[in-house]
Each structure stands twice: as structure tokens, then as C-alpha cells.
Amino acid sequence: SGGLLKYGENSYQASIVATASGYENIFNHTIAEGRFLIAEDVDNYRKVVVLGSTVVKELFGNENPLGKKIIVQMGQGRFIFEVVGVLESKGQVMFFNFDNQVYIPVTTMMKRMTGSKYVNSYSAQATDSKEAIKQVEFLLAKRLDDPDLYNVMSQEEILETIQQVSSTMILMLAGIAGISLLVGGIGIMNIMLVSVTERTREIGIRKALGAKKKDILIQFLIEALVMSLVGGAVGLVLGWAVSVLVSRYGGWTPTLSMFSVVIGIGFSSAVGLIFGIYPAMKAAKLNPVEALRYE
């Protein structure tokens, strides 16, 4: 669940995970400072909290958070927690940001904060996940009549689901990018065709002065290439600006790699050259006499 965390004048909206000792081992979290939750925290309903790296940065900056008191606000309730640990940065998977989470004892959440009697999910680590799932499902089936009341998933199944969603998104984005490139390429070709028509007399004069077909062809190809590169540069700047806004206000951490920049420039160049070939060839094939007569 989400909650508003406050320290001094700073506040930050974070995801609150109510859990127990051993959780860090299941999800491979690394302690940067302090400790994770222990059995005594859970048994005694202690108001202690472990912070993700992003939360620490937003609330404390360069100040050491260990031992400090923060306010956790959930709904109408305000609770004071002591920071006992800080996690190493783990990054983001899809829309799930591990660094934006804080961890408190599950009993503290249930007994002192929400009064809930139920646990939403239970995570465990097993040597044989398939066998463990069978045993859990067998026990749940004996205790619960309706199979729709529970769902058991392994990390492999979760990872497979994430990969399927990622593949679908990649295909969707690739389709959108392909359509955008096609539309952009057609736009460049139309602009260049209009340019050839408007500069027919100029082309005729150049040919009359000794310019060869190759010279005219190269000239218009370069113009198409420059036009597409300018469009690519504008797109990169807009993409960078959007990534900054998303990072600041959306809670995500998008990155703009040099590889992506190179690929973007490469595709822009290719689109300019491919869709500039026809207008350039049309200009190169113009008859100089007819071109000079063009009004």
C-alpha cells in the first residue's frame, strides 16, 4: 500500500511493504546501512522501518537516516517510525520500482495501523518451487472450498509474465515507430518533390553550366539527409525532455543510452536517404532545355 513519509520539511510518497524477517533474502535485497527487519520487530509490533535508496535520497539527502524518526501517514493515521536500515539500490523492473519502497513489520501494520486480520500475499523461498507450489495448493484446497480465493505463483511464473508483457510492449512500440518512420519518410519525399518542382529552372541553369546528373542527385540526397537528421535531433531533444519530466513527476527512472541515440540517428539518416532517392533521381533526370523553359 502507499503512504506519505515525512522527515522535517521533506515529504515523499512511497510504497509501504508490510513483511517479516527473511524477506530480504527471498528478493535478494542488499543492506547498505543498518539492518533489515528481525523476528523481534515482528513479535513486538515495533514501529521500525527499512528504507529504499530513492526514499532516503528524497527525505534525507546526504544526512545519515539511521536512528532518525520519520512520520508515516496512511489515510487519516499518522505514525512515528524509527529508521533501522537502508537498502542498496536495486533499480526498476517495468513499472515496479524497488528503490521507492519502505519495509515495516507486518504485525505493526495489522495491529497498530490498519486493524486488518488478513495477509494479502505470502512469499517464500524453496529448493524445489514446483513441489512447494503443489504442497501449498494442496493445503489451501483442503482449507478453502473456493479455488478463486487464492492464487499461488512462483518467481519463474512472475518473470515469464513480465517478459510476455515486455515483449508485447516492444512489439507495440516497434509498430508505432515503424508507422512514424513511414509517415515521416513520405513527408520528406513530398517536400523534396515540391522542392524539385519549385527549383526546376535552378536545376536547368546548373545543368547548362556543366553540372552532371550525379551532382544534382547528390545535392538533393544531401538535402533530404539533412532534413531527416534535423528531425531526428528534434526528436532526441523532445525524448530527453519527456524522460526528465517522467523521472521527476512520474516516479519512474527512464534512461537515454548512447546506443539509443546512435540507433535513432542511424534510422533518421536511412529514412532521409531512402525516401530522398526518388525526388533526387527526378531532379537529376530533368532535361536542361525543358527545365530552362519552365515557368
C-alpha positions as CSV (number, residue, x, y, z in Angstrom):
1,S,0.0,0.0,0.0
2,G,1.1,3.6,-0.4
3,G,1.8,6.2,2.2
4,L,3.2,9.7,2.7
5,L,6.5,9.8,4.5
6,K,7.7,12.9,6.2
7,Y,11.0,14.0,7.8
8,G,11.4,17.6,8.8
9,E,10.3,19.7,5.9
10,N,10.7,16.9,3.3
11,S,7.9,14.6,2.3
12,Y,7.7,11.7,-0.2
13,Q,5.0,9.3,-1.4
14,A,6.3,5.7,-1.2
15,S,5.1,2.2,-1.4
16,I,4.8,0.5,2.0
17,V,5.6,-3.2,2.2
18,A,4.5,-4.9,5.5
19,T,6.6,-8.0,5.8
20,A,8.8,-10.1,8.2
21,S,12.4,-11.1,8.7
22,G,13.9,-13.1,5.8
23,Y,12.1,-11.1,3.1
24,E,15.4,-9.5,2.0
25,N,16.8,-13.0,1.3
26,I,13.9,-14.0,-0.9
27,F,14.1,-10.9,-3.0
28,N,17.9,-10.6,-2.9
29,H,18.0,-7.2,-1.2
30,T,21.3,-5.9,0.0
31,I,21.6,-3.9,3.2
32,A,23.6,-0.7,2.6
33,E,23.4,0.5,6.2
34,G,21.9,-0.8,9.5
35,R,19.8,-3.9,9.3
36,F,16.6,-5.4,7.9
37,L,13.6,-6.4,10.0
38,I,14.2,-9.1,12.5
39,A,11.9,-11.5,14.4
40,E,11.8,-9.3,17.5
41,D,10.4,-6.4,15.4
42,V,7.6,-8.6,14.2
43,D,6.8,-10.3,17.5
44,N,6.7,-6.9,19.4
45,Y,4.9,-4.9,16.8
46,R,7.8,-2.4,16.7
47,K,7.5,0.8,14.7
48,V,10.7,0.4,12.8
49,V,11.3,0.9,9.1
50,V,13.8,0.0,6.4
51,L,14.1,2.5,3.5
52,G,14.8,2.1,-0.2
53,S,17.6,4.2,-1.7
54,T,15.3,6.6,-3.5
55,V,13.3,7.3,-0.3
56,V,16.5,8.0,1.6
57,K,17.6,10.5,-1.1
58,E,14.3,12.3,-1.2
59,L,13.9,12.5,2.6
60,F,17.4,12.8,4.0
61,G,19.6,13.9,1.1
62,N,23.2,13.4,2.3
63,E,22.2,13.0,6.0
64,N,22.6,9.6,7.7
65,P,19.0,8.3,8.3
66,L,19.8,5.6,10.8
67,G,18.1,6.2,14.1
68,K,16.1,9.1,12.8
69,K,12.3,9.3,13.3
70,I,10.0,9.7,10.3
71,I,6.2,10.2,10.1
72,V,4.3,7.6,8.1
73,Q,0.9,8.8,7.1
74,M,-1.7,6.3,5.8
75,G,-5.2,7.6,5.3
76,Q,-6.1,9.5,8.4
77,G,-3.5,7.9,10.6
78,R,0.0,9.3,11.4
79,F,2.6,7.0,12.9
80,I,6.2,7.7,14.0
81,F,8.7,5.1,12.9
82,E,12.4,4.7,13.6
83,V,14.8,4.1,10.6
84,V,16.8,0.9,11.3
85,G,18.1,0.2,7.8
86,V,18.8,1.3,4.3
87,L,18.9,-0.9,1.2
88,E,21.2,-0.8,-1.7
89,S,19.7,0.5,-5.0
90,K,18.0,-2.4,-6.8
91,G,16.5,-0.4,-9.7
92,Q,13.2,-0.8,-11.6
93,V,11.6,-3.7,-13.4
94,M,8.8,-2.5,-15.8
95,F,6.7,-0.1,-13.6
96,F,7.9,-1.7,-10.3
97,N,10.4,0.4,-8.5
98,F,12.2,-1.4,-5.7
99,D,14.0,1.7,-4.6
100,N,10.7,3.5,-3.9
101,Q,9.7,1.1,-1.2
102,V,9.9,1.0,2.6
103,Y,9.5,-2.0,4.8
104,I,7.8,-2.3,8.1
105,P,6.8,-5.3,10.3
106,V,3.6,-7.0,9.1
107,T,2.3,-7.2,12.6
108,T,2.8,-3.5,13.1
109,M,0.7,-2.8,10.0
110,M,-2.1,-5.2,11.1
111,K,-2.2,-4.4,14.8
112,R,-1.3,-0.8,15.1
113,M,-2.2,0.8,11.7
114,T,-5.0,-0.9,9.8
115,G,-6.5,-3.4,12.1
116,S,-6.6,-5.9,9.2
117,K,-6.8,-9.6,10.0
118,Y,-5.6,-10.9,6.6
119,V,-2.4,-11.0,4.7
120,N,-2.6,-10.1,1.0
121,S,0.3,-12.2,-0.1
122,Y,2.9,-14.6,1.2
123,S,6.4,-15.1,-0.3
124,A,8.7,-18.0,0.4
125,Q,11.9,-19.5,-0.9
126,A,12.1,-23.2,-1.7
127,T,14.7,-25.6,-3.2
128,D,12.0,-27.1,-5.5
129,S,9.5,-24.4,-6.4
130,K,7.2,-26.8,-8.3
131,E,6.9,-29.2,-5.4
132,A,6.4,-26.3,-2.9
133,I,3.6,-24.9,-5.0
134,K,1.9,-28.3,-5.1
135,Q,2.0,-28.6,-1.3
136,V,0.7,-25.1,-0.8
137,E,-2.1,-25.6,-3.3
138,F,-3.0,-28.9,-1.6
139,L,-3.2,-27.3,1.9
140,L,-5.2,-24.3,0.6
141,A,-7.6,-26.7,-1.3
142,K,-8.2,-28.6,2.0
143,R,-8.9,-25.4,4.0
144,L,-10.8,-23.3,1.3
145,D,-13.7,-24.6,-0.7
146,D,-13.4,-21.9,-3.5
147,P,-10.2,-22.1,-5.6
148,D,-10.8,-18.4,-6.7
149,L,-10.0,-17.3,-3.1
150,Y,-6.3,-17.9,-3.6
151,N,-3.5,-17.8,-6.2
152,V,-0.1,-19.4,-6.0
153,M,2.7,-18.2,-8.3
154,S,6.4,-18.9,-8.5
155,Q,9.1,-16.4,-9.3
156,E,9.5,-18.1,-12.7
157,E,5.9,-17.6,-13.5
158,I,6.0,-13.9,-12.4
159,L,9.2,-13.4,-14.5
160,E,7.6,-15.1,-17.5
161,T,4.5,-12.8,-17.2
162,I,6.8,-9.8,-17.1
163,Q,8.7,-11.0,-20.1
164,Q,5.5,-11.5,-22.1
165,V,4.3,-8.0,-21.2
166,S,7.7,-6.6,-22.1
167,S,7.6,-8.4,-25.5
168,T,4.1,-7.1,-26.2
169,M,5.1,-3.6,-25.4
170,I,8.3,-3.8,-27.5
171,L,6.3,-5.1,-30.5
172,M,3.7,-2.4,-30.0
173,L,6.3,0.4,-29.7
174,A,8.1,-1.0,-32.7
175,G,4.9,-0.9,-34.7
176,I,4.3,2.7,-33.7
177,A,7.9,3.6,-34.5
178,G,7.6,1.9,-37.9
179,I,4.4,3.8,-38.8
180,S,6.0,7.1,-37.6
181,L,9.1,6.4,-39.8
182,L,6.9,5.7,-42.8
183,V,4.8,8.8,-42.4
184,G,7.9,10.9,-41.8
185,G,9.6,9.4,-44.9
186,I,6.6,10.1,-47.1
187,G,6.6,13.7,-45.7
188,I,10.2,14.1,-46.6
189,M,9.6,12.7,-50.1
190,N,6.7,15.1,-50.7
191,I,8.7,18.1,-49.5
192,M,11.6,17.2,-51.8
193,L,9.2,16.7,-54.8
194,V,7.8,20.1,-54.2
195,S,11.3,21.5,-53.9
196,V,12.3,19.9,-57.2
197,T,9.3,21.4,-58.9
198,E,9.9,24.9,-57.5
199,R,13.6,24.7,-58.4
200,T,13.3,23.4,-61.9
201,R,14.8,26.5,-63.5
202,E,17.7,26.4,-61.0
203,I,18.4,22.8,-61.9
204,G,18.3,23.7,-65.6
205,I,20.8,26.5,-65.1
206,R,23.1,24.2,-63.1
207,K,23.0,21.6,-65.9
208,A,23.6,24.3,-68.5
209,L,26.7,25.4,-66.6
210,G,28.0,21.8,-66.7
211,A,26.6,20.1,-63.6
212,K,26.2,16.3,-64.2
213,K,23.3,14.1,-63.2
214,K,25.5,12.8,-60.3
215,D,26.0,16.3,-58.9
216,I,22.2,17.0,-58.9
217,L,21.5,13.6,-57.4
218,I,24.0,14.1,-54.6
219,Q,22.8,17.6,-53.9
220,F,19.2,16.5,-53.3
221,L,20.1,13.4,-51.4
222,I,22.2,15.6,-49.0
223,E,19.3,18.0,-48.6
224,A,16.9,15.1,-47.7
225,L,19.5,13.7,-45.3
226,V,20.0,17.0,-43.6
227,M,16.2,17.4,-43.3
228,S,15.8,13.9,-41.7
229,L,18.8,14.5,-39.3
230,V,17.2,17.8,-38.1
231,G,14.0,15.9,-37.4
232,G,15.9,13.2,-35.6
233,A,17.7,15.7,-33.5
234,V,14.5,17.4,-32.5
235,G,13.0,14.0,-31.6
236,L,16.0,13.2,-29.4
237,V,15.7,16.6,-27.6
238,L,12.0,16.0,-27.0
239,G,12.6,12.4,-25.9
240,W,15.2,13.6,-23.4
241,A,12.8,16.3,-22.1
242,V,10.0,13.8,-21.7
243,S,12.3,11.4,-19.8
244,V,13.3,14.2,-17.4
245,L,9.6,15.0,-16.7
246,V,8.7,11.4,-16.3
247,S,11.6,10.8,-13.9
248,R,10.7,13.9,-11.9
249,Y,6.9,13.6,-11.7
250,G,6.1,10.0,-12.7
251,G,8.2,8.1,-10.2
252,W,10.0,6.1,-13.0
253,T,13.7,6.2,-13.9
254,P,14.0,6.2,-17.7
255,T,17.5,6.3,-19.2
256,L,18.7,7.6,-22.6
257,S,21.6,5.5,-23.6
258,M,24.2,6.4,-26.3
259,F,23.3,3.2,-28.2
260,S,19.7,4.5,-28.5
261,V,20.9,7.9,-29.7
262,V,23.1,6.3,-32.3
263,I,20.3,4.0,-33.5
264,G,17.9,6.9,-33.7
265,I,20.4,9.0,-35.8
266,G,21.0,6.0,-38.0
267,F,17.3,5.4,-38.7
268,S,16.8,9.1,-39.4
269,S,19.6,9.0,-41.9
270,A,18.3,5.9,-43.5
271,V,14.8,7.3,-43.8
272,G,16.1,10.5,-45.4
273,L,18.3,8.7,-47.9
274,I,15.6,6.1,-48.9
275,F,12.7,8.5,-49.3
276,G,15.0,11.1,-50.9
277,I,16.1,8.8,-53.7
278,Y,13.0,9.3,-55.9
279,P,13.0,13.1,-55.8
280,A,16.8,13.2,-56.3
281,M,16.5,11.0,-59.3
282,K,13.7,13.0,-60.7
283,A,15.8,16.2,-60.4
284,A,18.8,14.5,-61.9
285,K,16.9,13.3,-65.0
286,L,15.4,16.7,-65.8
287,N,16.1,17.9,-69.4
288,P,18.1,21.1,-69.1
289,V,16.3,22.7,-72.1
290,E,12.9,22.0,-70.8
291,A,13.9,23.0,-67.3
292,L,15.1,26.4,-68.5
293,R,11.7,26.9,-70.2
294,Y,9.8,26.1,-67.1
295,E,7.8,29.0,-65.7
